[in-house]
Amino acid sequence: MSENSQLNKTYALLKEVYGPLENLSQTQWSQIERGVKALMKEHGPDIPLESLKAMKHTYDNYHPEKDVALGFMSTEQ
């Protein structure tokens, strides 16, 4: 699969999980980018939809102070 078609597939999966991508904040994109990179290390370029759903569920339910947590994480790296 070409890199462009893989990217389109990933965006389609993200849209299915997160809804309209143009509505996401920069903070959400940063979180998604880190999550997708981690999932690609685990699954390769063909990330399962269920893994993206689990990533979003974990983030939504276990990071109540999302902006603070992400800001803190980005300064440590």
N, C-alpha and C positions, 0 to 999 in steps of 0.2 A: 504494500500500500504506500502511495507517495506521501511525503510529509504534509503536503497541502490537503490531501483528502483525509489524512489522520487528524489534522488540526480541525477541519470542518466537522468531523465526527465528534471530536472532543467538545467543540462549541455546541453542537446539537445536544449532546448529553448534558452539558452544563445548563443549557436553556431549559431542558426538561426538568432538571432538579431545582434550579434557582428562579425560573421564570424569565421575564425580559432582562437580558443581560445589560442593556443600557441603563437600567434602573439601579444597578449595583454601585456602591460607593468604592472609593479607592481602597479603603480598609478591607472591604469584602473581597475585592480583586486580589489584594495582597495575600489574604488568607487562602483564597482559592488557588492561587499560583503555587504557594507552598504545599498545599494538600495534593494538587495534581502532580507536582514533581515527586512527592513521596510515593504516591500511588504508581507512578511510572517506574520508579525503582523496583517496586514490588511486582507489578503486573506487566511491565513493558509498555509499549505505546497503546495497547488495546485495553484501556481501563474499563472494568465492568460498571454498569450503571448502578448496581447495588453498592459498590464501593463509594461512589460519589454521594449517593443518598446517605450512607452511613457517616461520611465525612461531614455533611451538612447537619445531620441530626446531632452528632457529637458536638459540633461547634455551637449550634443553637441552644443545646440543653446544658452544656457544661462550661460555658464561658459567658456568664451573666454580665461581666464588665469587659465586653469584647474589645472596645477601643483601648482601654487601659492595658489589658493583657497583651494585645498585639503590639502596642507601642513599647511595652517593656521588653517583649521578646525581640523586637527588631533592633533595640539598642544593645542587646547582649551579643548579637551575632557578629 
